[in-house]
Amino acid sequence: MLVRSSMKPTTRRRWLDAMLLVVAILFATFALWAYSQERHDLPPFDYERAKSLTPERRAMYERDLFNEVMYWNIGSPKYMERDGSGARRREADWLTMTRDGYELAYITLQVLQPPSGIRYSVKKPLARLTELADGGDAGAMCLYTYLIDRDPNGKEAKYIEPAYSYKRQGAQLGHPACLRDAGYFLMTGIHGFPKDVPAGLEAAIQAERAEYGGAVSIAVYLTQRPTNDADAWTRLYCWQSLASKYRVYSEFSTVIFKLRNPLQQPKNAEYFLLADRLEKWSPSLDECVALGLGMGDS
């Protein structure tokens, strides 16, 4: 016996049309959301122009990019204006690099927008960065960690392990940007790097000699060590002085402020005299290297 549907054809058609409309709206909403997560105001990258970028200019751009990308949405010695123009100048400089054929600046801008502080989706930019890194581009290997959210519980957690794996590869290839980070990681034994203070110090020194801010890694490491005598304060001041070329220190975080702060160094006239001497000193890298890290550099 033939069983007929109780739903009339017109009603069934309306129901199907309504379902299709809901699906279409959901699809359009998702597509719009996905589109909004990506950056679309950048000029297309000129791969032909990239072929004519000289090694010397690329090296200059790479150093400049890596000295700024860690401070991409805050002030730095190079871009310190408080009215927001510093962030705009930083982005303008990165756009100049992009137009000149330096692709790592283009990939960075696809993710980071300095003036607004917005971070865009890393999915497509990281796909290209991975391609470059797997092709042997050490700069791409070093850039990876700066473009991702390194929260282990965040939505980009899956990228963390590959990022540090690339960082280790870049350090092995001797790229100064990777050596800068590897220096601190080795001195502290984090992010999959074995604790090896002498090796970490040497890596950071190499990065500093290449003007990639290795002094920052050493200064940060020393702030975690005791400063209970004049030698320790002198050592910290030396590296902090070099690091100030790349990083802005608040008044309260400087050695001079701490030595003169009676709340931290009560009634210690020797520290006031030490502050006076250090303030007149402009140390060189070799002078800081000669001071070492103290305590046997270990």
C-alpha positions, 0 to 999 in steps of 0.5 A: 500500500502506498503511504503518502506524506502528510506534508503538502508539497507547498509546505515542504517547499517552503520548509526547504527554502527556509533551511537553504536560506539559513544555511546560506546566511550561516555560510555568508556569516562565516565567510564574512568573519573569516574575511574580517580576520585577515588584513586586506589593505596591503599592496600585493607583494611584488615577487619580481621586485623581490628578485632584484633585492640586493643581499646587502639591502635585505640584510639591513631590512632584516636587522631593522625588522627583527630589532622592532618586531618584538616591540611592534605595538609599543614604543622603542628607541627608534619609534618613541613618539607618544602621539601614535606617530611612532607606530605609524612610522614603524608601519611605514618603514615596514611598508617600504621594505615590502615594496622593495621586495623584502617578503618577511616584512610583508608577512609581518604586516599581514599579521601585525598592524602597529598603529592599531595594535590589531593582530590578524589571522596567522593562518595564511601568513604562516603557511607562506612563512613555513614554506620559506623556512622549510626552503632554508630561509633562516630569517623566516625560521626566526620570525615565526615566534614573533607572529604567534600567540604563545599562550599554551591554552590559546587558539594558536597553541598548535604553532608553538612547538613548530615555532621553537623548532624553527628557532633552534634550526635558525640558531644552528644556522647562525642567524643573529635573530635566533641567536639573540633568543637562543642566548636567553633560552640557553642561559635559562634552559627554557623552550626546549633548549638545554641549560648552558649558560656559557653557550647562551652568553656566547650566542647573545654576544654574537647577536649583539656584535651583529647589532641584533640586540643580544645585549637585551637577552643578557640584561634580562638574564642579569636582572634575575640574578642577585645584585648584592655588590658593586661588581654585580651592579656594574655588570648589569649597568654595562649590559643595560646600557647597551640594551637601551639602544633597542629597548626603552627602560622605565626610570624605575627599572634602571640601575642608576635609579635603583642605586640612588633609591634610598628605599632600596639601598638605605644609607649606602653612600658607596652606591650613590658614588657608584651611581655617579661613576656609572652615569658618566660611563658609556661602556663598549661591548668588549668592556661588557664582555670582559665583565662576564656574568659573574659567579664563574659565568655559570 
